[in-house]
Amino acid sequence: MNSSRVSRLLRINRTVSDMAVAVAFYRDALDFRVVGQATLDGEAWSSLMGVAKGRGRSVTLRLGAQHMALVAFDPPGNPYPPRSGSTDLWFQHIAIAVSDMNAACARLRGHSFEPISRDGPQRLPPADGSVIAYKFRDPDGHPLELIQFPRNDSSARQEEPAVFLGIDHSAINVADIGSSVDFYTRTLGLSIASRSINSGRAQQRLDRAADDLVDVVSVQPADAGPPHVELLGYRTPTGLPMPPGMKASDILADQLVLQVENLAHLAGALRTEKMDIVSPGIVTMSKGRHAMLARDPTGHLLLFCA
């Protein structure tokens, strides 16, 4: 057994510039419910995030059975890069399962957002899951995806009569699909749930990118069930690299919050593989909890908790 394996994807942390605007958007446009909030300060939290004397505020949201947290830093970091594309390596979307794409889009149109997909929702071919999908950006520029599964697909798992059902996955663009799959499976102990190569007109309209050809590999923690992680390796077109010196306080810096069985063992494995650990090793937080912030091979932030 991999002693450092990830047992669960607890939530996604999303850095925002204006907490009131962000909460209103996710609550009113997408049906998220506020379930908690906290003030983030003190030496331990600043050390964990790699920000000097930083403070922050978090609001935890729930949709279905899944959670995400909006985090506002003080002082704030850099804004989301303008003119970002779907193939840029900092691209990380949160995919929301919906029961009715038309109803979901009608609800969304009552709020301020930036479309990514061209010509509305796109139905992908059977080889790519026969899902209907639509990508767009929140008020800060963060990408999101609405996804409607075929009714006979087990991924359409939610039973409650709602339009917005829950968070299905977080998808991250990776620089090298082979090394990223190796890292998430061998080092972190996730398992491959599915893999495909997506292309064609519907994918191009979904991403608003020409000549799309993308490896899509879904990886699942030990405790199966949503949310999971999708690794996106674009063969064409080539996107921009991760901004150098990206900090946790920068608006583009989403964090996958991962529960680990043996944090000390994982820290040793990351050091052996010369991965970038943002925090000074394992940090002891309030109530004796332990956490560590690191980057994956592409530079995406991973917050490990024990």
N, C-alpha and C positions, 0 to 999 in steps of 0.2 A: 504493500500500500504506500502511496505517496504521502509522507507525513506532513507535507506542507500544503496539501490540496485545499482548494477552495470548496467549502461545503454549500455556500449559498450566496446569491447576489441579493444583498439586503435592500438596496435602493440605489438610485442615481442622484448625486448632488449636482445641481446646476447653479453656476454663479450668475448673479443678475446685478444690474446697475441700479434699478429702482424697485424696491421690494413691493410697494403698494401696486405699481403697474403690473408687475409680474404675477402677483397673487391674483389680482382681478382677472387677468387674461386666462390663467389656467383654471380658475374657479368658474368664471362666467362663460368662457368659450368652449371649455373642454370637460366641464363637470367634475374637476378635482375638488376634494373637500379638505379644508384645513383641519389637521388633527393634532398639531403641536407647534410650539415655537420656543426658541431659546436665544439667549444672548451668548455670544462666543467671544471670550476674552481670556486673559491670563497667559502666563508663560508657556504652559503645556500646549495650548491650542495654537499659539503663534509658532512654537517650535515644530509642531506636527505639520502645519501648513507651509512652513518655510518662509514666513513673512515676519519681518522684524516689528515687534510691538504692534501687531495688527489686532483689530477687533472685528467683530462681525455679528450678524444676526441671521438666524435660520428659521424658516417656516416649513414644516413638514406637511406634505400633501398626500392624500390617498385617493386612488381611483381603483375601484374593484378591490382586489386583495393586495395590490402593489402600492409601493410608496416611492416618492421622490422628495428631495429637499431643495428648496430655493435658498441660496446663501448670498448675502450681501456683505462685502468686505468694506472696512473703513481703516485706512484709505482704500479707495477702489483701484483696481488694476486697469489694464488697457481695454478699450472697447472691442467688441467683436470686429474682426477685420472686414472692411467694406469690400463689396464686389466678390464675396466668397462664392466658390462653386462647389458642386456636389462631389467633385473628385479631389478637392484639396485635402491634405492629410489631417487637418484639424477637424474635419467634418465628423460629427458624432450626433446621430439623431436618436430620439426616443420615439419608438413606434407604439401607437395606441390602437388597440383592437376596437373596432366599432361593429355594431350589428346592422347598421343601415348607412351606407356611404352618402347617399343623397341627403339624408336627414342631418348627418354630421357636418357636411359641407354647408348646408343651409344655416346651421347654427354658427359655424365659423364665420360666415360672411357678415354676420352682425358685429364683428369685432375687427380691430386693426391687426393685420398680418401681411406678410410678404409671400406670395406664391413662389415655389420652386418649380413644381411640375408645370409643364406646358399643356394647355387644352384640358385642364381638369383631371379628375381621377383616371387612372389607367388600369386596364385589366391585363395582367401579365399572362403569358401562355402557360399551358399545363406543365411544361418542363420547369417553369419557375414558380409553380405552386397554384396557378389559376387565381391568385388573389387580386383584389382591387385595391390600389394604393394611391395615395396622394401625399406629396411632400410640400412643406411650407415652413416659414420662419416665424418665431414669436417676436414680441416687440424689441428684444435685444439682438435678434439675428440668429438665435439658436435654431437649428433645424429640428423639425418634428415630422412624423409620418402617421397618417391615418391608414389603417389596413383592415380590410374586410375579407375574412376567410370564407371559402365555400362552406355551405351548411353541413356537409358531411365530413369536414376536416376537424380532427380532434383539437386543433389549435383554437377553434371557435368555442372554447371551453366554458365561457361564462353563461350562466343560466338566468341571471336576473334580467328583467325586462327594461333594459336601458340602451341608449344609443352608444355612449362611450363606456366600454366594458372594463378596461384595465390596460396596464403596460405589458406589451408582449415581449419587447426586447429593446436593447440599446445597440445600435450598429455603429461601428467605428471603422474609418478608413485606415488601412495599414500600408506601410511602405513596401513590405515584402511578405506575401501571403504565407510562404513556406516557413520563414523564421517566426512569424507571429503565431501560426498554428502550433508550431513546436513549443513556443513559450507558454501558450495558454493550456496546452494539453500536458506536456511533459513536466514543466516547472510548476504550474498552478493546479494540475490535476483535473482540468475540465475535460469532458468527453465530446467528441464530434457527434452532433445530432443529425446534421444534414450538410450537404455541399452541392453547389451547382455553379454553372457558368452562365450568367445572365447577359443577354444582348438583345438586339432587335429594336424596332420602332417604339414599342410601348416603353421599354426601358429607357430609351433616349428621351422620350417625352417626360417620363417620371423624373429623371435626373436633370432635365434641361441640359443635356450634353450630347455632342455629336459622336457617332461611332463608339458608343458604349460597349465595353467588353469587361465584365467584372466577375471575379471569383467571389462567391458568397459562401462562407463557411460558418454554420451555427455551432456554437460550443455551449455546453450545458454544465453547470455545477453539479456536485454530487447529489444535492437535493433537487431533483428534477422539477420542472414546472416554471411558469413564467415568473419573473422575466429571465431571459437568457441573453447571451452576447452574440452578435453577428460580426464577423470579420469581413470587411469589404476590401478586396485587392483589385484595384482598377488597372487592367492591362493597358487600356486606352479609354479616354484620353488621359494624359498625365497631369495630375494636379500639382499645386504648390506645396512645398515642404512645410513641416511644422515650424512656426515662428521660433527663432532662437531665443532662449531665455524665458520661455513661457512660464508664468507663475500661477499658483493656485488662485490668486486674486483676479487674474485676467478673465474677462467675460467668457472667452471661448473654452475655459478650463473646466469642463465637466469632469466628475469623478465617479467611477464605478466603485461602490462601497461593497467590499467582499468580506464575508466571514471566513476565517481560516481556522483549521483545526490545530495547527502548531505554528504560531507566529514566529517563534525563535528559529525554528527549522527553516521556515520560508526566508527569513532575513539572511540566514547563512547561505541559502541557495542563490538568492539574488546577488549577494556579494561575490560569490564564486563565479557567477555569470557576468559580473561587472555591470549589472543593471544600475540605473540611476536611482538612488534612494534619496528622496527630497528631505525627509525628516532625519534628525540625527539618530538613526536606528529606531528602535521601538520606544515609543513615548507612553508614559503612564498618565492616563487621563483621570477625570473625576470618578469617584466610586471604584477606583482600582482597575478600571478598564485599560486595555492596552491597544495601541494602534500604530500604524506606520504608513507613510505616504511614499509611493514610488512611481516610476514611469515604466510603461511597457516598451518594447523595442522601437515603436514609432514615436513615443513621447506622450501618449495619453496617460492621464493620472489615474492611479489605482489606490484607493484607500483601504488598507487591510485592517480588519478588526478581529480581536480575540475575546 
